[in-house]
């Protein structure tokens, strides 16, 4: 971490494998380098969680980098919205939607409702809700026509 002496900056340890991203302080703001988008981003608590998920999925679960879309824009109820992270399958279809929240934000029905509203447009068969400390994964059950909680992340076919 290249933050310089200006601040003793610390984001919380998350319940995901640790990362060692390139970070730096500029004009009083902390930036993190996003290896997928190839640019530096202002480091927010939500971005800290998203970067951990990106690392986890690629380095620990074998998800290919080329299947990721970050902050995918869409319209919902005539409003512009952005998903946090979408992973596509090898046929280019949405496979996993991840809704990232800051560690202090509770994962609850409101979080699920937000992700489900995005998923009306995305139509992903798998959804993860995470604040970096708590993660809940759902998969679509075609037989029951409902989403059910999963014990583990799905594997990309």
C-alpha positions as CSV (number, residue, x, y, z in Angstrom):
1,X,0.0,0.0,0.0
2,X,1.5,3.3,-1.0
3,X,-0.5,5.9,1.0
4,X,2.3,8.1,2.3
5,X,2.4,9.7,5.7
6,X,-0.7,11.8,5.3
7,X,-3.1,9.4,6.9
8,X,-3.1,6.1,8.8
9,X,-5.7,4.6,6.5
10,X,-7.3,1.3,7.4
11,X,-10.2,-0.6,5.9
12,X,-11.7,-3.5,7.9
13,X,-10.5,-7.1,7.5
14,X,-13.3,-8.8,5.6
15,X,-14.6,-12.4,5.6
16,X,-12.9,-13.0,2.2
17,X,-9.3,-13.9,1.4
18,X,-7.1,-10.8,1.9
19,X,-5.9,-8.7,-1.0
20,X,-2.9,-6.5,-1.5
21,X,-4.1,-3.9,-4.0
22,X,-2.2,-1.0,-5.3
23,X,-3.5,2.0,-3.4
24,X,-2.4,5.6,-3.1
25,X,-3.4,8.9,-1.5
26,X,-4.1,11.9,-3.8
27,X,-5.6,15.2,-2.8
28,X,-6.8,13.7,0.5
29,X,-8.6,10.8,-1.1
30,X,-7.5,7.2,-1.2
31,X,-7.5,5.4,-4.6
32,X,-7.4,1.7,-5.4
33,X,-6.3,0.3,-8.7
34,X,-9.0,-1.9,-10.3
35,X,-7.3,-4.5,-12.3
36,X,-10.4,-5.4,-14.3
37,X,-11.2,-1.8,-15.4
38,X,-7.5,-0.9,-15.5
39,X,-8.0,2.4,-13.7
40,X,-7.8,3.9,-10.2
41,X,-11.0,4.4,-8.3
42,X,-11.8,6.3,-5.2
43,X,-11.8,3.7,-2.4
44,X,-15.1,3.6,-0.6
45,X,-16.1,0.8,1.8
46,X,-18.3,-0.7,-0.9
47,X,-15.4,-0.7,-3.4
48,X,-13.3,-2.4,-0.8
49,X,-15.9,-5.2,-0.6
50,X,-16.2,-5.4,-4.5
51,X,-12.4,-5.6,-4.9
52,X,-12.2,-8.5,-2.4
53,X,-15.0,-10.3,-4.3
54,X,-13.2,-9.8,-7.7
55,X,-10.0,-11.3,-6.2
56,X,-11.9,-14.1,-4.5
57,X,-13.8,-15.2,-7.7
58,X,-10.7,-15.0,-9.9
59,X,-7.9,-16.2,-7.7
60,X,-9.8,-18.7,-5.5
61,X,-12.8,-19.8,-7.5
62,X,-11.3,-19.8,-11.0
63,X,-13.8,-17.4,-12.6
64,X,-12.3,-16.0,-15.8
65,X,-11.5,-12.3,-15.8
66,X,-13.1,-11.8,-19.2
67,X,-16.6,-12.8,-17.9
68,X,-16.9,-9.9,-15.4
69,X,-18.9,-6.6,-15.8
70,X,-18.6,-4.0,-13.1
71,X,-21.3,-1.4,-12.5
72,X,-23.3,-2.5,-15.4
73,X,-25.8,0.3,-16.3
74,X,-29.5,-0.4,-16.7
75,X,-32.9,1.2,-16.4
76,X,-35.3,0.3,-13.6
77,X,-38.6,2.1,-13.2
78,X,-37.2,4.7,-15.6
79,X,-34.3,5.3,-13.3
80,X,-30.6,4.7,-14.2
81,X,-29.2,2.1,-11.9
82,X,-25.8,0.2,-11.8
83,X,-25.2,-3.3,-10.5
84,X,-22.1,-3.8,-8.4
85,X,-20.7,-6.9,-10.1
86,X,-22.1,-9.3,-12.8
87,X,-20.4,-12.4,-14.0
88,X,-21.4,-13.9,-17.3
89,X,-21.3,-17.6,-18.3
90,X,-19.3,-18.7,-21.3
91,X,-22.3,-18.2,-23.6
92,X,-22.5,-14.5,-22.5
93,X,-25.5,-14.9,-20.4
94,X,-25.7,-13.4,-16.8
95,X,-24.6,-16.1,-14.3
96,X,-24.0,-14.3,-11.0
97,X,-25.1,-10.9,-9.7
98,X,-23.3,-9.7,-6.7
99,X,-24.7,-6.8,-4.6
100,X,-21.9,-5.3,-2.5
101,X,-22.6,-3.2,0.6
102,X,-20.2,-1.4,3.0
103,X,-19.2,-3.6,6.0
104,X,-21.4,-1.5,8.3
105,X,-24.5,-2.0,6.2
106,X,-26.7,-4.9,7.3
107,X,-27.6,-7.7,4.8
108,X,-31.3,-7.9,5.1
109,X,-34.6,-8.0,3.2
110,X,-34.0,-4.4,1.9
111,X,-30.7,-5.5,0.4
112,X,-32.4,-8.6,-1.2
113,X,-35.2,-6.4,-2.6
114,X,-32.6,-4.1,-4.2
115,X,-30.7,-7.0,-5.8
116,X,-34.0,-8.6,-6.9
117,X,-35.1,-5.3,-8.5
118,X,-31.8,-5.2,-10.5
119,X,-32.2,-8.9,-11.4
120,X,-35.6,-8.3,-13.0
121,X,-33.5,-6.7,-15.8
122,X,-30.3,-8.8,-15.5
123,X,-32.1,-12.2,-15.1
124,X,-29.2,-13.9,-13.4
125,X,-29.8,-17.4,-12.0
126,X,-27.5,-16.7,-9.0
127,X,-27.3,-13.8,-6.6
128,X,-24.9,-12.9,-3.8
129,X,-25.5,-10.3,-1.2
130,X,-22.4,-9.3,0.7
131,X,-21.1,-6.6,3.0
132,X,-17.7,-8.3,3.1
133,X,-18.4,-9.8,6.5
134,X,-21.6,-11.7,5.8
135,X,-22.5,-13.3,2.4
136,X,-25.7,-14.9,1.3
137,X,-25.9,-16.7,-2.0
138,X,-29.2,-17.6,-3.8
139,X,-29.8,-19.8,-6.8
140,X,-32.9,-20.0,-8.9
141,X,-34.9,-23.2,-8.6
142,X,-36.7,-23.7,-11.9
143,X,-39.0,-26.4,-10.5
144,X,-40.3,-24.2,-7.7
145,X,-39.8,-20.9,-9.7
146,X,-38.1,-19.3,-6.7
147,X,-34.7,-18.3,-5.4
148,X,-33.3,-20.5,-2.6
149,X,-30.4,-20.0,-0.4
150,X,-27.3,-21.9,-1.4
151,X,-24.5,-23.3,0.7
152,X,-21.7,-22.4,-1.8
153,X,-21.1,-20.3,-4.9
154,X,-22.1,-21.9,-8.2
155,X,-19.5,-23.1,-10.6
156,X,-19.6,-21.5,-14.1
157,X,-20.7,-24.2,-16.6
